[in-house]
Amino acid sequence: MSVVGTCPSCGERVTDADGAPARSQKVPWHFWVFAGAAVVYLGWRLVQGLWMLIT
C-alpha cells in the first residue's frame, strides 16, 4: 500500500474488510527505544571526542 492508501500495482483505493479505508501502520515502540539509545550513545561519544580535543 502506498502512502496515500492506494494499491501500487493497480492504483485502486485499499480498504479494510469492513469497507473502511485502510490506515497506515504506526512506527513500533521499540524503534523509538533504539533511536533514543542511539542518540544517547552518539551524544556521549561526541562529549568524549570533544574532551579529547581540549585535553
N, C-alpha and C positions, 0 to 999 in steps of 0.2 A: 504494500500500500504506500502510495506517495504521501508527501507531507499534507497535501490538500485533500486526501481521502479518496483518491481515485486509483483504479487498477492500473499498474504500469504497462500492461500489455494491450488492454482494450480501451482504457480511458473511462470506463463506466464507474459511477459512484459506488463505493463499497458500503454495505450496511451490515448490521448485526443480524442474528437470527430473528429477533423480534421486529425487524424493519427499521430500527433507529440507525442513524448514521454512525459508523464506526469511529471510535475516538483513538487518538494516538496514545501509546503507552507512556507512562511516566518513567523517568530515569530511576533505576533501582537505588535503594538507600545505601547499599554497600559501595556504589560508585562514589557517593559523596564522602563516605568514610575514607576511601582510598585517596580521593582528591585532597581532603583535609590533611591526611598523613603526608602526602607528597609536598604540600605547601609548608608544613611544619619542618619536614626534613630539609627541603631546599632552603628554607629560611635559616635554619641552623647552620647549614653548610656555607651560606653567604656570610653569616656572622663569623664563622671560623676563618674564612678566607680574608675578610677584612681585618680580623685580629692579627693574622699572619703578616699582612702588609704593614701594619703600624708598629709591630714589634721587631 
